[in-house]
C-alpha cells in the first residue's frame, strides 16, 4: 500500500476527534440532537482549519444509519455503516464536493441545480459541498439564490470559503454561518504529539513547538511540515533538524545580541550581524524572533509564571530579564518591530538590520556616544535695566531660593518652573523680612546695586517704545526706585528667562515728490492715472502693467488722444498687454485712444500709492496700540513689550465705498 500523508491519514472522523473548533462542534451537535437542521451551512476560515473535514462529518451525521442499519440522524456517526464508510472513502454518490474555483460559471451551477431536484439514491439527504464558494461568478450566485432559499427537503448545502467578504449578502443571509478560528500553537503541539506517538516517531518538544509556530494557525500546514521534518531528519524530529529545514534562526544569535547590547558593545553587535550574514540567515526572520524573545523577557519581568517551563532558552530569558529594565525591553521591542517594517526601505537588509541594532544601542536610556551632561538649573540673574524696566532684586538671587529650585529640577522640572518656585520662595521670605525689619529693603538694594551682571546677561534688555516711557515718567522712576525693595514676581522671573523680542522702530519716511496730473478736458478726466489704473476692470499682466506704470504725458488733438506711460520693466509689455490695456481705456472713455510706452524709473504709480497707504495704516495702528492706556499699563506693570509685526490694521469698508 502506498504511503498516505499524515494530514489525510489522521483526518478527524467525528466531532470528538476534531481539534480546536469546539464552538462549531457544540452548535452542530445540539442542532443534530434536537433535529433543528438548517438547509444551508457556511463554513469560513483560513486554510487547513477543518472546513472540508467538518462538512464530511456533518454529511455522515445526516446520513448515518448505524451499525445495525436502523439508526437515525445523530451527532455521533458510527463510522462503520455504508454511508459513513463511503463518505470517508470519497465514493458516496449522494455527497457531492464541487470546487467553485474550477466550476464557477452559471452553466455548471445550472447543471448542479437540475440534479438537486432528484431524490437521493441511497441516503437520507443529498449533500452538496461547494468549496471556495467565493470564486463563483455573480451570475452563478444569482442563479442559485432561489434554490438556496427554498431547497427540496432532501437537499442540504454546505458552503466553504476563505474569503467571506466576497460572497454576496443575499447568499450570506440564506446560510447558517460558522467562523472557524485558527489553531493555537498549543493545540497543534498536542495534536502532533498524539500523532507522532501513534506513528512511534521520536521527537523533541521544542522542535514540535517550532513546527507549530511555522504552521501559523493551520493544522494541515503543521502536519505537512511534520511530514517534511520526518523525511529531513531521517525519522527523528530534533530541534536542530527543524531549524535547518525551516531556515529558522538559532536563538543563540539573539541571546548574544542582547548580551552585547547589555554590555554596550557596539563591536559585538556588528560581529553577530556579520556572522549571520556569513550564514545567509534571514534578517527579517531575525527581527521577528528578536521581537518574540523580547516579549518573553517582558513576560519574565512582569508575569514570570506565564513563561513555559520547558522553554529551551528559559535560563537565558530569566538572566536577560535581570539585565534590562522594563522600559528598556519595551523600547527594544518597539525598535525591532519598526526596524522589521523598514527593512524594505533600507539600502540592503544588512544595513537595515545593523542600523536597527545600533538604534537600540543609541536610544538605550542613559547610554549615548558621549557622557551625559548634568542637568543645568537656571537661576534668575541680576540685570542692569533701563529706566522703563524693573531691576530684578538681588535678594531673590541671594536667598535660599536656589536650593529650593534644585529639587524640582532633579525630578524633570523645566528651568522656567524651577525659577517660578524660586521666585515664590523668595517672595515669601522677603515679605517676612520686610515685616520684621524695615531696614531690610535698603540693605537689599545696596547689595543688588553692587553686584555685577554676568557676561551672558549684558545688553540683553529689550528696546522699549518711546511711548511707553514718556506716558508714565513718574511711575517708571518710582518703579525703578522701588524695584530693589520689592521681590520679583513669578511672571517677571519667567519673563526674564525667556528671550525678549526687540522692537524695531521704523524710520519716518521723507517727503515724496509731488504727483503731477495731466488732465484731458476732452475726455472729462482730471489726469489722476493711479486712481484710474486701480479702477479699470482688468486682470493678470494687463492689471500689473496699469498698476506699476506712471503717466508721463497725455495729449489730445481732436479725436486723436495719446497717453504716454513710463514702465519699470520690459516684461510687462509682453503678451499683447499694451493692446489689451488700450482696449480697456477706450472702453472706459467711450472713444478710441492710443497708448505709447517707454522703459524708465517710476514714482507715482497705483501700486506705490497702495503700498504707501498700507504703510500709513500700519503706522497709525502701531501708534494707536502703543498710545492705548491699557497697553501702556500692561507694559509698565509687567515689563512687557510688543512683538514686532504682531499689530495688523483693520480694513473697514464703509458703506458707499
Secondary structure by P-SEA (a helix, b strand, c coil): cccccccccccccccccccccaaaaaaaaaaaaacccccbbbbbbcccccaaaaaaaaaaaacccccccccccccccccccaaaaaaaacccccbbbbcccccccaaaaaaaaaaccccccccccbbbbbcccccccaaaaaaaccccccccccbbbbbbbcccccccaaaaaacbbbbbbcccaaaaaaaaaaaaaaabbbbbaaaaaaaaaaacccaaaaaaaaaaaaaaacccccaaaaaaaaccccaaaaaaaaaaaaaccaaaaaaaaaaaaaacccaaaaaaaaaaaaaaaaaaacccccccccccaaaaaaaaaaaccaaaaaaaaaaaaaaaaaccccccaaaaaaaaaaaaaaacccccccccccbbbbcccccccccccccccccccccaaaaaaaaaaaacccaaaaaaaaaaaaaaaaaaaaaaccaaaaaaaaaaaacccccccccccccccaaaaaacaaaaaaaaaacccccccaaaaaaaacbbbbbbbbcccccccbbbbbcccccccccaaaaaaaacccccaaaaaaaacccccccccccbbbbbbbbccccccccaaaaaaaaaaaaaacccbbbbbbbccccccaaaaaaaaaaaaaaaaaaaaaacaaaaaaaaaaccccccccbbbbbcccccc
